[in-house]
Amino acid sequence: MTAPVLRFAPSPNGALHLGHALSALLNFDMARAAGGRFLLRIEDIDAVRCRPEYEAAIYQDLAWLGLRWEQPVLRQSSRTAAYAAALYDLDALGAVYPSFESRAEIARLVAERDRAGATGQRTAAPETAARGTAGQAIWPRDPDGVPLYPGTARDLPAAERLRRVASGAPFAVRLDVRRAIALAGAEALSFTETGAGPGGETGTVAADPAAWGDVVLARRNMPTSYHLSVVVDDAHQGVTEVVRGQDLFFATGLHRLLQVLLGLPAPRYHHHRLVRDAAGRKLSKAAGSTGLRELRAAGATPQDVRRLVGLR
């Protein structure tokens, strides 16, 4: 039997906090208990937000916790050719298309559709429509609460798409989720969960990639998205067990869809509880949650961190 392969894949865009510590420690402990391998991957594809000093701090914090990982460390910024190849394959299947609306234009379209829903006009299929505070239909959101793509670029003639791209117009590469599901079939609509989803889901779990709509897989100035790079890199590194927080549970359906389309193996998934603050909010870099470096400076030990995140 092949030894399991697990990985921790932080982004160097801020300081690691207790939520990161829980995920990293679980991956390390599970790999060690099973006689497997523990990998570290640096997801540094966002050149604007990712910084060398944060990457250096990741190595220092994880080493302080007592974690050891295989060398060399894989960095996403060295993998742009692999992501381009995956996009090429998806394009050959007819599963992606360029969209040309700016973020401001998309926000305006969503607002228009929300207003139309509030006045009783049909804005979305009943099975995907959300509900406002008074029960009115509003434009549907994905599991993260982000409005689904409201534009019509999927229906542009191929010649018009080529003309706009050739003219230098900014664009995003989107997954045509309806066509992708039709191409992938039933295989993409389930995954194996050895942990538990937010609702206690475990075992063979039904997936719903359509809930994400036509997500962005790349932009002209950004060679990949999280959803594309994570499945490409997990396959490249031979990851067999994906251990991550429950906030990514619903994204697994989208990841399974991409794996099937690209002919990539399906790892087992293990989603763990989240570490929350006193108000019940998930810890985050954006919210300025206390970092491991601050805890260390205050005299905390690695054993204290384990206790704080509920590990022995």
C-alpha positions as CSV (number, residue, x, y, z in Angstrom):
1,M,0.0,0.0,0.0
2,T,1.3,3.4,-1.0
3,A,2.1,5.7,2.0
4,P,-0.3,8.6,2.3
5,V,0.8,12.1,1.2
6,L,-0.5,15.2,3.0
7,R,0.2,18.8,2.6
8,F,-0.2,22.2,4.2
9,A,-0.5,25.0,1.7
10,P,-0.5,28.6,3.1
11,S,-0.4,31.8,1.2
12,P,2.3,34.3,2.2
13,N,0.0,37.3,2.4
14,G,-0.1,37.7,6.2
15,A,0.9,36.1,9.5
16,L,-0.2,32.6,10.4
17,H,-2.7,32.4,13.2
18,L,-4.2,29.6,15.3
19,G,-6.5,28.4,12.5
20,H,-3.5,27.8,10.3
21,A,-1.7,26.1,13.3
22,L,-4.6,23.6,13.7
23,S,-4.6,22.7,10.0
24,A,-0.8,22.4,9.8
25,L,-0.6,20.3,13.0
26,L,-3.4,18.0,11.9
27,N,-1.7,17.4,8.5
28,F,1.6,16.7,10.2
29,D,0.2,14.5,12.9
30,M,-1.9,12.4,10.5
31,A,1.0,11.9,8.1
32,R,3.3,10.8,10.9
33,A,0.7,8.5,12.5
34,A,0.1,6.8,9.1
35,G,3.8,6.6,8.2
36,G,3.2,9.0,5.3
37,R,4.8,12.1,3.9
38,F,4.2,15.7,4.9
39,L,4.6,18.4,2.3
40,L,4.6,22.2,2.5
41,R,3.4,24.2,-0.5
42,I,3.5,28.0,-0.8
43,E,0.5,29.4,-2.6
44,D,2.2,32.7,-3.8
45,I,0.5,33.3,-7.1
46,D,-0.9,36.6,-6.0
47,A,2.2,38.9,-6.7
48,V,0.4,41.9,-5.2
49,R,-0.4,40.5,-1.7
50,C,2.3,37.9,-1.2
51,R,5.5,39.0,0.3
52,P,8.9,37.4,0.9
53,E,8.8,38.4,4.6
54,Y,5.6,36.5,5.1
55,E,7.0,33.4,3.5
56,A,10.0,33.5,5.7
57,A,7.7,33.9,8.7
58,I,5.8,30.8,7.7
59,Y,8.9,28.7,7.7
60,Q,9.9,30.1,11.1
61,D,6.4,29.6,12.7
62,L,6.0,26.0,11.5
63,A,9.6,25.1,12.6
64,W,8.8,26.5,16.0
65,L,5.7,24.3,16.2
66,G,8.0,21.3,15.7
67,L,6.9,20.5,12.1
68,R,9.4,19.1,9.5
69,W,8.6,18.9,5.8
70,E,10.1,17.5,2.7
71,Q,12.4,19.7,0.5
72,P,12.2,21.4,-1.8
73,V,9.1,23.4,-1.0
74,L,6.8,23.8,-4.0
75,R,5.9,27.4,-4.8
76,Q,3.0,28.2,-7.1
77,S,4.9,31.0,-8.7
78,S,7.1,28.4,-10.4
79,R,4.1,26.5,-11.8
80,T,2.5,28.9,-14.2
81,A,3.2,26.7,-17.2
82,A,1.3,23.8,-15.6
83,Y,-1.7,26.0,-15.0
84,A,-1.6,27.3,-18.6
85,A,-1.6,23.7,-19.8
86,A,-4.6,22.9,-17.7
87,L,-6.5,25.9,-19.1
88,Y,-5.5,24.8,-22.6
89,D,-7.0,21.3,-21.9
90,L,-10.2,22.8,-20.5
91,D,-10.5,25.1,-23.5
92,A,-10.0,22.2,-25.9
93,L,-13.0,20.6,-24.2
94,G,-15.1,23.7,-24.6
95,A,-15.4,24.0,-20.9
96,V,-14.1,27.6,-20.5
97,Y,-14.8,30.9,-22.1
98,P,-13.6,34.5,-21.7
99,S,-15.8,37.2,-20.0
100,F,-15.0,40.8,-20.4
101,E,-17.0,42.7,-17.8
102,S,-15.1,44.6,-15.1
103,R,-15.7,43.9,-11.4
104,A,-17.6,47.2,-11.3
105,E,-19.8,46.2,-14.2
106,I,-20.5,42.8,-12.6
107,A,-21.4,44.5,-9.3
108,R,-23.8,46.8,-11.2
109,L,-25.4,43.8,-13.0
110,V,-25.9,42.0,-9.7
111,A,-27.5,45.0,-8.1
112,E,-29.9,45.3,-11.1
113,R,-30.9,41.7,-10.7
114,D,-31.3,42.0,-7.0
115,R,-33.6,45.0,-7.6
116,A,-35.5,43.1,-10.2
117,G,-36.0,40.2,-7.8
118,A,-37.4,42.6,-5.1
119,T,-40.0,43.8,-7.6
120,G,-41.1,40.3,-8.4
121,Q,-39.4,39.9,-11.8
122,R,-37.7,36.5,-12.5
123,T,-34.0,36.8,-12.1
124,A,-32.9,33.2,-11.7
125,A,-34.1,29.6,-11.9
126,P,-36.1,28.7,-8.8
127,E,-33.6,26.1,-7.7
128,T,-30.8,28.6,-7.5
129,A,-32.5,31.7,-6.4
130,A,-31.8,33.1,-2.9
131,R,-34.3,34.8,-0.7
132,G,-34.2,38.3,0.7
133,T,-35.3,39.3,4.1
134,A,-38.9,39.7,3.0
135,G,-38.8,36.5,1.0
136,Q,-38.2,38.2,-2.4
137,A,-36.2,36.3,-5.0
138,I,-32.7,37.8,-5.3
139,W,-29.7,37.0,-7.5
140,P,-28.2,33.7,-6.4
141,R,-25.0,33.5,-4.4
142,D,-22.3,30.8,-4.2
143,P,-21.6,28.9,-0.9
144,D,-19.2,31.8,0.1
145,G,-22.0,34.4,-0.4
146,V,-20.5,35.8,-3.6
147,P,-23.0,36.5,-6.4
148,L,-22.9,34.1,-9.3
149,Y,-21.6,35.5,-12.5
150,P,-24.6,37.5,-14.0
151,G,-23.1,38.3,-17.5
152,T,-23.8,36.8,-20.9
153,A,-20.3,36.2,-22.2
154,R,-20.9,32.5,-22.4
155,D,-23.3,33.2,-25.3
156,L,-21.0,35.4,-27.3
157,P,-20.1,34.1,-30.8
158,A,-16.6,32.6,-31.0
159,A,-15.6,35.2,-33.6
160,E,-16.6,38.1,-31.2
161,R,-14.7,36.5,-28.4
162,L,-11.6,36.2,-30.5
163,R,-12.0,39.8,-31.7
164,R,-12.2,41.2,-28.2
165,V,-9.2,39.1,-27.0
166,A,-7.1,40.2,-30.0
167,S,-8.0,43.8,-29.3
168,G,-6.4,43.6,-25.9
169,A,-9.6,43.8,-23.9
170,P,-9.1,42.7,-20.3
171,F,-10.9,39.4,-19.6
172,A,-11.3,36.5,-17.1
173,V,-11.3,32.9,-18.0
174,R,-14.5,31.3,-16.6
175,L,-15.6,27.7,-16.3
176,D,-18.8,26.9,-18.2
177,V,-20.2,24.9,-15.3
178,R,-23.2,23.5,-17.1
179,R,-21.1,22.2,-19.9
180,A,-18.4,21.0,-17.6
181,I,-20.9,18.9,-15.5
182,A,-22.4,17.5,-18.7
183,L,-18.9,16.5,-19.9
184,A,-17.8,15.0,-16.5
185,G,-20.9,13.1,-15.7
186,A,-21.9,11.6,-12.4
187,E,-18.3,10.8,-11.4
188,A,-17.7,14.4,-10.5
189,L,-20.8,14.7,-8.3
190,S,-19.4,12.9,-5.2
191,F,-16.3,12.7,-3.0
192,T,-15.0,10.7,-0.1
193,E,-15.1,12.6,3.2
194,T,-13.2,11.2,6.2
195,G,-13.7,14.2,8.5
196,A,-17.0,16.0,8.6
197,G,-18.7,18.9,6.7
198,P,-20.4,21.8,8.4
199,G,-23.6,19.8,8.7
200,G,-21.8,16.6,9.8
201,E,-21.5,15.2,6.2
202,T,-19.2,12.2,6.0
203,G,-18.5,9.1,3.9
204,T,-19.5,9.4,0.3
205,V,-20.8,12.9,-0.1
206,A,-22.9,14.3,-2.9
207,A,-21.2,17.3,-4.5
208,D,-22.9,20.4,-6.1
209,P,-20.4,22.2,-8.4
210,A,-23.3,24.1,-10.0
211,A,-23.7,26.0,-6.8
212,W,-20.5,28.0,-7.8
213,G,-21.8,29.2,-11.1
214,D,-19.3,30.1,-13.8
215,V,-16.3,30.7,-11.6
216,V,-13.1,32.5,-12.6
217,L,-10.2,30.1,-13.3
218,A,-7.7,32.7,-14.4
219,R,-7.4,36.4,-15.4
220,R,-5.2,38.0,-18.1
221,N,-2.9,39.3,-15.3
222,M,-3.4,36.3,-13.0
223,P,-2.4,32.8,-14.4
224,T,-4.6,30.8,-12.2
225,S,-7.2,30.8,-9.4
226,Y,-7.2,28.9,-6.2
227,H,-9.7,26.3,-7.5
228,L,-7.6,25.5,-10.6
229,S,-4.1,25.5,-9.0
230,V,-5.1,23.4,-6.0
231,V,-6.3,20.5,-8.0
232,V,-3.3,20.7,-10.5
233,D,-0.8,21.0,-7.7
234,D,-2.3,18.2,-5.5
235,A,-2.1,15.9,-8.5
236,H,1.4,16.9,-9.3
237,Q,2.6,16.3,-5.7
238,G,0.7,13.0,-5.4
239,V,-1.4,14.2,-2.5
240,T,-3.7,11.4,-1.3
241,E,-5.4,13.1,1.7
242,V,-6.5,16.7,1.6
243,V,-6.9,17.9,5.2
244,R,-8.3,21.5,5.4
245,G,-10.9,23.6,7.2
246,Q,-14.7,23.2,6.9
247,D,-14.8,26.6,5.2
248,L,-13.6,24.8,2.0
249,F,-16.0,21.9,2.3
250,F,-18.4,23.1,-0.4
251,A,-15.5,24.0,-2.8
252,T,-14.7,20.2,-3.0
253,G,-17.5,19.7,-5.4
254,L,-16.0,22.2,-7.8
255,H,-12.6,20.6,-7.3
256,R,-13.9,17.2,-8.1
257,L,-15.4,18.6,-11.3
258,L,-12.1,20.0,-12.4
259,Q,-10.3,16.7,-11.5
260,V,-12.5,14.7,-13.7
261,L,-12.3,17.1,-16.6
262,L,-8.5,17.1,-16.4
263,G,-8.1,13.4,-15.8
264,L,-6.6,13.9,-12.3
265,P,-6.8,11.5,-9.4
266,A,-9.3,12.1,-6.6
267,P,-7.7,12.4,-3.1
268,R,-9.7,11.6,0.0
269,Y,-10.9,14.7,1.8
270,H,-10.9,15.5,5.6
271,H,-12.5,18.8,6.6
272,H,-11.8,19.8,10.2
273,R,-13.5,22.3,12.5
274,L,-12.5,25.9,12.4
275,V,-10.9,27.9,15.2
276,R,-13.1,30.8,16.1
277,D,-12.7,34.0,18.2
278,A,-14.8,34.9,21.3
279,A,-17.6,36.2,19.0
280,G,-17.8,33.0,17.1
281,R,-16.1,34.4,14.0
282,K,-13.6,32.3,12.0
283,L,-10.0,33.5,12.5
284,S,-8.6,35.3,9.5
285,K,-5.7,37.4,8.3
286,A,-8.0,40.1,7.1
287,A,-9.5,40.5,10.6
288,G,-6.1,40.8,12.2
289,S,-6.4,37.6,14.2
290,T,-3.6,37.1,16.7
291,G,-0.6,35.6,14.9
292,L,1.6,32.7,16.0
293,R,4.6,35.1,16.1
294,E,2.7,37.3,18.6
295,L,1.9,34.3,20.8
296,R,5.5,33.2,20.7
297,A,6.7,36.7,21.7
298,A,4.2,36.7,24.6
299,G,5.9,33.5,25.9
300,A,3.6,30.8,24.5
301,T,5.0,27.4,23.8
302,P,4.2,24.9,21.0
303,Q,2.4,22.9,23.6
304,D,0.3,25.9,24.5
305,V,-0.7,26.3,20.8
306,R,-1.7,22.7,20.7
307,R,-3.9,23.2,23.8
308,L,-5.4,26.4,22.4
309,V,-6.5,24.6,19.1
310,G,-7.8,21.6,21.0
311,L,-5.1,19.1,20.1
312,R,-3.2,16.8,22.5
